[in-house]
């Protein structure tokens, strides 16, 4: 339950391909998760239509990993994106992986400005172990 949750709003993103292509966004997100040592379990990305025929739409996507998740949403009409990186610390401190994942994604999107919050989730709770009855 304990972990680091990084929540970021990215403004003035200069990599328009990352904002308008769910395929490119997915590729970068999954690769970044693996590059920092997270255990990817699955992903789902969706490409939106543009506001009109002259514009490409944004994307939304999630990557689920054993240590928690990444969610990303893009708005090409505003040159913006939001990131949600949450990494749990069950058997070890994964906060460094969360920070590196955040940094890699920011580097891909190339924002002019970023607003970021770091929230430390959970607290130390005793782990209750319960012996399960044998299955007959």
C-alpha positions, 0 to 999 in steps of 0.5 A, a space after each residue: 500500500 505504501 508508495 510514491 504517486 507522481 501527478 503531473 500536468 505538462 504544458 506546451 508539449 513540443 513532441 506533437 507525434 506523442 500527443 496525436 498517435 496512441 501507437 507512438 504513445 503506447 510504444 514510448 510508455 511501455 518501453 519506459 516502464 520496462 527500461 526502469 525495471 517495472 514489471 509490465 502486466 498489460 496496457 490499453 491505449 485509445 485514440 480519439 478523433 480530432 475536434 474537426 477534420 483538420 485536427 488529429 485527436 488526443 490519446 488516453 492510455 494506461 500501463 498496468 504493472 505489478 508495482 501499480 500503474 501509469 495513466 496518461 492523457 493527451 490534448 494536442 489542441 492544447 499542446 498538453 498532457 497529464 501523467 499519473 505514475 503510482 508505484 507501490 513499495 511492497 518488498 522494496 523501495 520503488 520510488 526511484 523507478 517512479 521518478 525515472 519513469 516520470 523523467 523519461 516520459 517528460 523527456 519524450 513529450 518535451 513540455 515547456 512547463 510542468 506542474 508536478 505533485 508527489 504524494 507519499 501514499 499509505 502508512 506502515 500497517 501491521 501485516 496480518 497473516 491468516 492461516 487458511 484451512 485446507 481445501 477438501 
